[in-house]
Amino acid sequence: MMQTSPDIAAALTRKAALAGVAVMATTTVHHAIGAVVYRTPWRLHIAFLSIPTIAVILGALALHRRGAGAPSGRAAFVVLAAALALVPIAWIGAFEGFYNHVLKDVMYFLVPGSPVLVRMFPPPVYEVPDNALFEITGVLQVLPAWVAAAALARRVLGRRTARPDAARPSSAQRMGSMR
């Protein structure tokens, strides 16, 4: 059975939303690990961001699903897209995950002690990568953020087909229509 464009749009919206929730859950676990490992309880502040962000994402998703074609459903999608783009994708995925962990770890292992590394990641704000669990969970924030970004981009840009060539008829189909 071929999915319709609205079905695919709904699936992309749901995928982006759930990936956004996964980003927020991952960052909460990551910050809790950091709070324990580095004895910095202030890292638990992320719960004050994660819980409301998850509530906004899931609430907007539910409202959008109830009335996708109605003005209220479209408004809910705008709220959902903005919440996803700003918090799980840009702030947590790109800044916290990619900059604070992927880039820091790559530079630390490729150019240890570099003055650029110290300028970009000054202590005591940044920790030297000395705890694998903390760094791995930090890097893992990027994965669901990427999934959320890709699904949201496909949804917003209107790429609703399962594959780019799925909507195109095959050469056999084109030949049959010429008869």
N, C-alpha and C positions, 0 to 999 in steps of 0.2 A: 504494500500500500504506500503510495506516495504522499508525503506530508505536504500540506498546503502552506503557503507563505505565512498566514497567521499562526499556524501550528509551530512553524520554525521560529518565528519571532517570539512566541511565548516560551519556547524551549530555550532560546538564547537569553531571554530576560531572566528566566529562572536560573539558568546556569551562572550568569553573571552575579545574581543576587546570592546564591548559595556559595559561590567562590568568595564573594566579599565577606560573608559570614565566616568562612574558613580562615580568611586572612585575620579577622579580628580575634578569632579563637586562638590561632597560632601565635599572634603577637601577645595575647594575654598569658599564654603558657610561657613563652619566651621571656617576658618581663618578670614573671613569677620566679623563673629559674635564676635570672639575673639578680633579683632581690635577695634570694637565699645565698647564691654563690658569692656575691660581692658584698653581702651585708648592707644592701642599699634598699631599705623598705620603700623609699619614695618611688621606686620603679613600679610599684603596684598601682600607681596613679592611672595606668593604662586601662584598668577596669572602669574608671569613670568616663573613659572615651569609648571603650569597646561595647559595654552594655547598651548605652543609648544609641550607638551607631547600628548595632545589630537590630535593636527595636525599630529604628527608622527604616532600615533595609527591609526587614520582614513585613512591617506594617505597610510600607509603600508597595511592596510586591503583592500583598493580599488585596489592597485597594485597586491596584492596576489590573489584577486578574479578574476582579469582580466586574469591572467596567472598562475593559481595554479600549473600546471604541468611543466611549463617552468622554466628555470633557474632564470629568473627575478622574477617570482612568488614565487619560493622557497626562493630567497634572501629577498624578501619583507616579507615573513613569519618569517625569522630569525630576521629581524629588528623589526617586530611586537612583536615576543616572547621576545626578549631582552628588548624592551621598557616596555612591560607589567611586566616582571619579576623584573626589576630594580626599576621602579618608582611606579606605582599603587600598586603592590603586596608587594614588600620588603620595600621600603622607606615609602610609605604612609600607606599601610595596616598593615604591621607588626610593623614597628617602630612607626610611628605617631599614628595610630589607636590603635594597641594592646598594645604596651609598654607605650606610653605617656598617654593613656586614660583608656583602659580596666584594665591593671595592676595597674596603679596609683589609679584608683577609687576603685578597689577591696581592695587594701592595705589600702587606706584611711579609708574605712568603716569597715574593719575587724580588723585592727591594728592601729587605729589613734594615731598619735604622736610617732610612732615607730622610733627609730634611723635609722633603715634600710630604712624606707620610706623617711626620710629626706635625707639620703645619695643617694638613687636612684633617687629622684626627688627634687633636691635642689632648694629652692627659690633663686633668683627671676626668674630663668629660667622656672620653672614649677609653675603653678597656683594651689592653693588649690581648690579642687572641690566645688566651691561656686556658680556656675551658671549652672543650669540644662540644658539649651539649648546648651551651649557651650560643656558640657560634653557629652550630648546625641549625638550631631553631631560629636563629636570626636570619640565616640564609633562606630557610624554608618559607619565610614570609613572602618571598618573591614569587614562588610557584603559583599559589592560588590567586595572587594579585595579577599575574600574567594571564591566567585563565579568565579572571573577571574582566580584565581590560580587553582581551581578544573577543570575548562573547559580547561585551557591551559595544565595542566598536562595530562588530558585524551587525548587531541589532540596530544601532543608531544609523549606520551608513546604508542600511537596507539590504545587506548581503544575507538574504534569508534562505538561500538554497543550501542544501546539505553539502554539495560540492560545487565549485565554480562551473563545472561542465554539466551538472545534473539537469539544468533546464534546457540545454541544447539537445536537439534531436541527434541521434547517432547517424552515421553515414547511411546505414541500411534504412533507417526511418526516412531520411531525406530522399533517398532513391525511390522508396515506395510512394512518397507523395508526389513524385514527378511523373508517375505513370498515369 
